[in-house]
Amino acid sequence: MGHRGAKALAPENTLASMKAAAAAGVSWVEFDVMLTGDGQPVLFHDETLRRTTGARGDMDRTPLSELRGLDATRHFTQKYSRRAGKRFKGQPDCRVPTLEETAACLLDLGLTPNVEIKPTRGLAAETAEVALTRLRKLWPADRPAPLVSSFERESLAASRRVAPDWPRGLLAEDFPADWREALAELDCASFHMYWRRTRRAEVAAVKAAGYAFAVYTVNGVRAGRRLLDKGVDCLITDRPDLLVPALAG
């Protein structure tokens, strides 16, 4: 599964990144959904605008009309490739996309989304309600259902109310002591954990309880092989161009 599209191949959480993930051969992409200051769902990870756009301000105070003019290539250019960054900079596919634009892009590419609800402070339930109410109107019933994931249990509870028939995944950095109760209470289909803290026994326990086990963010082929050997079902990666050809099958 591509992470934020394909974060190492194109600017994260942009349509360009979704297209790069598809070109690398994945069938699923993960991305983050936040609400703008005027309550519109867009793809974005941080509560502040600076890291990816270079602009000042907070997401929960910025209306969609202002976001539309922002280029989201800053982090990619600084961390991954100045040369590629110059190619992406200013392109329409590298703006902060709306959820509607993203859904249309994914349907055209044949990709299925893992929609991570990434709320700003105090908007855990509202972000899920708005985003999923909107996406349910856009996503065809004959396509594989999106997976809804979040670190915020309140977001997953809201997701269950709005989209009860769509699968849910609980995210965690460390293995929670109450994992069994949480997954059952939220009626989850999967558990997602930071790959470096994943243990074989925990993978086995989660799978024996009937849930899929996904890990983030795996960018090395060796690490991917070790995790698959532990029984992990899904590798979420910035580098699908490396992992797909090396680990397919």
Beta strands, then each sheet from edge to edge (+ up, - down):
strand 1: 2-3
strand 2: 28-35
strand 3: 41-43
strand 4: 112-117
strand 5: 147-150
strand 6: 168-172
strand 7: 190-194
strand 8: 212-216
strand 9: 234-235
sheet 1: 1+ 2+ 3-
sheet 2: 1+ 2+ 4+ 5+ 6+ 7+ 8+ 9+
end
